[in-house]
């Protein structure tokens, strides 16, 4: 792995494995169900492919993940027993961050691709009609090439995040600043409040719009209180 702390303390030895840059986030993505290299990249879009490959190699050498080829020859990565035991540790980091890291800096770290990827994983199709649904998110504050993103929900294939026009008829348009939708997904704001302020505009199927807070799904840490005294 990386340079040693030179201490026999288990905290020091575990930190040599876990505290390399990006490593906790790679483990987070594996915990969330990503197994393919490209899916892992979508969860850490600002991490270079070269560094991701290096970290995966280090985690495999440390016995935290295993790599194997599926029936089609594609490489898959999965947490080992040792890796699964990191689940409460990584989750605990997220809970602490949700409760104690200031909201301002959190919402300064905006990334439309990561938001759409996270939203598609947490989306709850139950309140939606049992048919293919296309939802277009228009982030008004972004450059034109980043502004439009889509969620496709299909009863047979599940939810999918799209960054180029999928070519389907749009059932609902959601227009807002990226910061607004990020705050909603993090549980720092609500759809109804954003609509009342005029920060969010929904156009299209009224039934789908009315249930957006239900089907959108939230960050797994959204329920945690922040900065509890």
C-alpha positions in Angstrom: 0.0 0.0 0.0 1.4 3.4 0.9 4.1 4.5 3.3 4.0 2.9 6.7 3.3 4.7 9.9 5.9 2.5 11.6 3.6 1.6 14.5 2.3 -1.8 15.6 -1.0 -0.1 16.7 -4.0 -1.7 14.8 -5.3 1.8 14.1 -2.1 2.7 12.4 -2.0 -0.6 10.4 -5.7 -0.2 9.4 -5.1 3.4 8.4 -2.3 2.3 6.0 -4.9 0.3 4.1 -7.9 2.6 4.4 -6.7 6.2 4.4 -5.1 6.4 1.0 -6.8 9.0 -1.1 -10.0 7.8 -2.7 -9.9 4.4 -1.0 -12.9 4.9 1.3 -14.9 6.1 -1.7 -14.0 3.1 -3.8 -15.1 0.9 -0.9 -18.3 3.0 -0.6 -19.1 2.3 -4.3 -18.5 -1.5 -3.8 -20.8 -1.4 -0.8 -23.5 0.3 -3.0 -23.3 -2.6 -5.4 -21.0 -1.5 -8.2 -18.9 -4.3 -9.4 -17.6 -3.3 -12.8 -14.8 -0.8 -13.5 -16.9 1.6 -15.5 -19.6 1.6 -12.8 -17.0 2.3 -10.1 -15.7 5.2 -12.2 -19.2 6.7 -12.4 -19.3 6.7 -8.6 -16.0 8.5 -8.4 -16.0 10.6 -11.6 -13.1 12.8 -10.6 -10.8 9.9 -9.9 -8.5 9.0 -12.8 -8.8 5.6 -14.3 -5.2 4.9 -13.7 -5.5 5.7 -10.0 -8.7 3.6 -9.7 -6.9 0.6 -11.2 -4.1 1.1 -8.7 -6.4 1.4 -5.7 -8.3 -1.7 -6.8 -5.0 -3.6 -7.1 -4.0 -2.4 -3.6 -7.4 -3.5 -2.1 -7.1 -6.9 -3.7 -3.6 -7.3 -2.4 -4.8 -6.4 1.1 -7.6 -9.0 0.9 -10.4 -6.5 1.0 -11.8 -7.2 -2.5 -11.6 -10.1 -4.9 -11.5 -9.9 -8.7 -13.0 -12.4 -11.0 -14.2 -12.7 -14.6 -17.9 -13.2 -15.4 -19.2 -15.5 -18.0 -18.6 -12.9 -20.7 -15.0 -12.3 -19.6 -15.6 -9.0 -18.0 -13.8 -8.3 -14.7 -15.9 -7.9 -11.6 -14.8 -6.7 -8.1 -16.5 -7.8 -4.9 -15.9 -7.2 -1.2 -14.4 -10.2 0.6 -15.4 -11.1 4.2 -12.7 -8.6 5.4 -14.1 -6.0 3.1 -17.7 -6.5 4.3 -16.5 -5.9 7.9 -15.6 -2.3 6.7 -19.2 -1.6 6.0 -20.1 -0.2 9.4 -16.9 1.8 9.5 -17.6 3.5 6.1 -21.2 4.0 7.0 -20.1 5.6 10.3 -18.0 8.0 8.4 -21.0 9.0 6.3 -23.2 9.5 9.4 -20.6 11.6 11.1 -20.1 13.7 8.0 -23.9 14.2 7.6 -24.2 15.3 11.2 -21.1 17.4 11.8 -19.7 18.7 8.5 -21.0 22.2 7.7 -23.7 22.4 5.1 -22.0 25.2 3.1 -18.8 23.3 2.2 -20.9 20.2 1.5 -23.0 22.0 -1.1 -19.9 23.6 -2.6 -18.8 20.2 -3.9 -21.4 19.8 -6.7 -21.2 17.2 -9.4 -24.1 16.5 -11.8 -22.9 13.1 -12.9 -22.4 11.9 -9.4 -25.8 13.3 -8.3 -27.6 11.5 -11.1 -25.7 8.3 -10.4 -26.6 8.4 -6.8 -30.2 9.3 -7.4 -30.7 6.4 -9.8 -29.4 4.0 -7.2 -31.8 5.2 -4.5 -34.9 5.8 -6.6 -38.0 4.0 -5.5 -40.2 3.0 -8.5 -43.2 2.0 -6.3 -45.1 5.3 -6.5 -44.6 5.5 -10.3 -46.8 4.1 -13.0 -45.9 0.5 -14.1 -44.5 1.7 -17.5 -41.3 3.3 -18.7 -40.9 6.8 -17.3 -38.4 9.4 -18.5 -37.6 12.3 -16.2 -35.4 15.1 -17.5 -33.4 17.2 -15.0 -32.4 20.7 -16.3 -29.7 22.2 -14.1 -30.1 25.9 -15.1 -26.8 27.1 -13.6 -24.6 24.7 -15.6 -23.0 25.0 -19.0 -25.2 23.7 -21.8 -23.2 20.5 -22.2 -23.8 19.6 -18.5 -27.2 21.1 -18.1 -29.5 18.2 -19.2 -29.6 14.8 -17.5 -32.2 12.1 -17.5 -33.5 9.3 -15.2 -35.2 6.4 -17.0 -37.3 4.1 -14.9 -38.4 0.8 -16.5 -40.4 -1.9 -14.7 -38.3 -4.6 -16.3 -34.8 -3.1 -16.2 -35.0 -0.7 -13.3 -33.6 2.8 -13.0 -30.9 4.2 -15.3 -29.0 7.5 -15.2 -28.4 9.1 -18.7 -26.1 12.0 -19.5 -27.1 12.2 -23.2 -30.6 12.4 -24.6 -32.0 8.8 -24.5 -34.6 9.8 -27.2 -37.7 9.0 -25.2 -40.7 11.2 -24.6 -40.2 13.1 -21.4 -42.9 12.5 -18.7 -41.6 15.1 -16.3 -39.2 18.1 -16.5 -37.5 19.2 -13.3 -35.7 22.6 -13.6 -33.6 24.0 -10.8 -30.0 24.8 -9.9 -27.8 21.8 -9.2 -27.3 23.0 -5.6 -31.1 22.8 -5.0 -31.4 19.2 -6.2 -28.3 18.2 -4.3 -29.7 19.6 -1.1 -32.9 17.7 -1.7 -31.1 14.5 -2.2 -29.0 15.0 0.9 -32.1 15.6 3.0 -31.2 19.3 3.6 -34.3 20.5 1.7 -37.6 19.2 0.5 -39.4 19.2 -2.9 -42.4 21.1 -1.5 -40.3 23.8 0.0 -38.2 24.2 -3.1 -41.4 24.5 -5.2 -42.8 27.1 -2.8 -39.7 29.2 -3.0 -39.7 29.0 -6.8 -36.3 27.3 -6.7 -37.7 24.2 -8.5 -40.1 24.0 -11.4 -41.9 20.8 -12.4 -43.6 20.5 -15.8 -45.3 17.4 -17.1 -47.3 14.6 -15.6 -48.9 16.0 -12.5 -49.2 12.6 -10.7 -45.5 11.9 -11.1 -44.7 15.4 -10.0 -46.9 15.1 -6.9 -45.1 12.0 -5.7 -41.5 13.2 -6.5 -40.5 13.3 -2.8 -41.5 9.7 -2.5 -40.0 8.2 -5.7 -36.8 10.3 -5.8 -35.2 8.5 -2.9 -32.6 10.1 -0.8 -29.0 9.7 0.3 -28.8 6.8 2.8 -27.5 9.5 5.3 -30.4 11.9 4.7 -32.2 10.8 7.9 -29.3 11.7 10.1 -29.5 15.0 12.0 -26.7 17.5 11.3 -24.7 19.3 13.9 -26.6 18.0 16.9 -25.6 20.0 20.0 
